[in-house]
Amino acid sequence: MPDELTELLEMAMYKEIASQAFYIAGGNNTDDPGAKALMKELAEEELRHLEMLKELKERDWEKGHWHVEKIPNLMISEHLTGSDKLEGASVQDTLVFAMKREQQAVEFYSRMMSALRDEEAKRLCERLVHEELKHKYRLEILYDDLFYQED
């Protein structure tokens, strides 16, 4: 496995571990039952991402292709402000925070893709961007369902 690819996989795994820990801590620091449940679900999702990355690393990143469908961007998180911490967060606060965190991950992997030389590492970044966009979209749909009200 090329060095750039190995480093990228390890960095991505670290980011998933950090996100999981953040959501666990956030769930422990709120009394809102809905926010607790959402943070637990987000932490479990980050664990699944970590497992996917570990599998990729263990199988030495086989040259495979995956289906990349176009993910809509509702742009909800781009128009909202929120706290940079989850202590005492409500469900709405948690969703805004999570959407913004997913957007940051998209931006991070997009920047990495343009900085890397190894084509396999670039493909991995493309896949990670796609995964993070799917997560952001899922959170935006939930936010829209819960908090958008037509006049």
C-alpha positions as CSV (number, residue, x, y, z in Angstrom):
1,M,0.0,0.0,0.0
2,P,1.5,3.4,-1.0
3,D,2.6,5.6,1.9
4,E,0.1,8.4,1.1
5,L,-2.8,6.0,1.1
6,T,-1.7,4.4,4.4
7,E,-1.4,7.8,6.0
8,L,-4.7,8.9,4.6
9,L,-6.4,5.8,6.0
10,E,-4.8,6.3,9.4
11,M,-5.8,9.9,9.5
12,A,-9.4,9.1,8.5
13,M,-9.6,6.4,11.2
14,Y,-8.4,8.9,13.8
15,K,-11.0,11.4,12.7
16,E,-13.7,8.7,13.1
17,I,-12.5,7.8,16.5
18,A,-12.4,11.5,17.6
19,S,-15.9,12.0,16.2
20,Q,-17.2,9.0,18.0
21,A,-15.7,10.1,21.3
22,F,-17.1,13.6,20.8
23,Y,-20.7,12.3,20.3
24,I,-20.4,9.9,23.3
25,A,-19.2,12.8,25.5
26,G,-22.0,15.0,24.1
27,G,-24.6,12.4,25.0
28,N,-23.2,12.2,28.5
29,N,-23.5,16.0,28.9
30,T,-27.2,16.5,28.0
31,D,-30.4,15.8,29.7
32,D,-32.5,16.0,26.5
33,P,-33.5,12.3,25.8
34,G,-33.9,13.0,22.1
35,A,-30.4,14.5,21.9
36,K,-29.0,11.6,23.9
37,A,-30.5,9.1,21.5
38,L,-29.3,11.1,18.4
39,M,-25.7,11.3,19.8
40,K,-25.7,7.6,20.5
41,E,-26.8,6.9,17.0
42,L,-24.2,9.3,15.6
43,A,-21.4,7.7,17.7
44,E,-22.5,4.2,16.4
45,E,-22.4,5.5,12.8
46,E,-18.8,6.8,13.4
47,L,-17.9,3.4,14.7
48,R,-19.3,1.8,11.5
49,H,-17.2,4.3,9.4
50,L,-14.1,3.3,11.4
51,E,-14.8,-0.4,10.8
52,M,-15.1,0.3,7.0
53,L,-11.8,2.1,7.0
54,K,-10.1,-0.8,8.9
55,E,-11.4,-3.3,6.4
56,L,-10.0,-1.2,3.6
57,K,-6.6,-1.0,5.3
58,E,-6.6,-4.7,6.1
59,R,-7.3,-5.8,2.5
60,D,-4.7,-3.5,1.2
61,W,-7.2,-1.3,-0.7
62,E,-8.1,-3.6,-3.5
63,K,-8.6,-1.7,-6.7
64,G,-12.4,-1.8,-6.9
65,H,-15.0,0.5,-8.0
66,W,-18.1,1.6,-6.2
67,H,-21.3,3.2,-7.3
68,V,-21.3,6.9,-6.7
69,E,-24.7,8.3,-6.9
70,K,-25.3,12.1,-6.9
71,I,-26.1,13.3,-3.3
72,P,-28.4,16.3,-3.1
73,N,-27.2,19.1,-0.9
74,L,-30.1,20.8,0.8
75,M,-27.7,23.6,2.1
76,I,-29.5,23.7,5.4
77,S,-26.4,23.7,7.6
78,E,-24.8,26.4,5.5
79,H,-27.6,28.8,6.6
80,L,-27.7,27.9,10.3
81,T,-25.5,28.9,13.2
82,G,-24.8,26.7,16.2
83,S,-22.6,26.0,19.1
84,D,-19.2,24.5,18.8
85,K,-19.9,22.2,21.8
86,L,-22.6,19.7,22.6
87,E,-22.9,20.2,26.4
88,G,-26.5,20.6,27.3
89,A,-27.5,20.4,23.6
90,S,-31.1,19.9,22.4
91,V,-32.0,17.7,19.4
92,Q,-32.0,20.7,17.1
93,D,-28.5,21.9,18.4
94,T,-27.2,18.4,18.0
95,L,-28.4,18.1,14.4
96,V,-26.9,21.5,13.5
97,F,-23.6,20.6,15.1
98,A,-23.6,17.2,13.3
99,M,-24.4,18.7,9.9
100,K,-21.7,21.3,10.2
101,R,-19.2,18.6,11.3
102,E,-20.1,16.5,8.2
103,Q,-19.6,19.5,6.0
104,Q,-16.2,20.1,7.6
105,A,-15.3,16.5,6.8
106,V,-16.4,17.0,3.2
107,E,-14.2,20.1,2.9
108,F,-11.2,18.3,4.6
109,Y,-11.3,15.3,2.3
110,S,-11.8,17.6,-0.8
111,R,-8.7,19.6,0.1
112,M,-6.8,16.3,0.8
113,M,-7.8,15.0,-2.7
114,S,-6.3,18.0,-4.4
115,A,-3.1,17.8,-2.4
116,L,-2.3,14.1,-2.9
117,R,-0.2,12.6,-5.7
118,D,-1.2,9.0,-5.4
119,E,-4.2,8.1,-7.5
120,E,-5.5,5.4,-5.1
121,A,-5.3,7.9,-2.2
122,K,-7.3,10.4,-4.3
123,R,-9.9,7.8,-5.0
124,L,-10.2,7.0,-1.3
125,C,-10.7,10.8,-0.7
126,E,-13.4,10.8,-3.3
127,R,-15.1,7.9,-1.6
128,L,-14.8,9.6,1.8
129,V,-16.3,12.8,0.5
130,H,-19.2,10.8,-0.9
131,E,-19.8,9.1,2.4
132,E,-19.7,12.3,4.4
133,L,-22.1,13.9,1.9
134,K,-24.5,11.0,2.4
135,H,-24.4,11.5,6.2
136,K,-24.9,15.3,5.9
137,Y,-27.9,14.7,3.6
138,R,-29.4,12.2,6.0
139,L,-29.1,14.8,8.8
140,E,-30.5,17.6,6.7
141,I,-33.5,15.5,5.8
142,L,-34.1,14.7,9.5
143,Y,-33.6,18.4,10.4
144,D,-36.1,19.4,7.7
145,D,-38.6,16.9,8.9
146,L,-38.4,17.9,12.5
147,F,-38.0,21.7,12.3
148,Y,-39.1,23.1,9.0
149,Q,-42.6,24.4,9.1
150,E,-44.5,25.8,6.2
151,D,-46.2,29.1,6.7
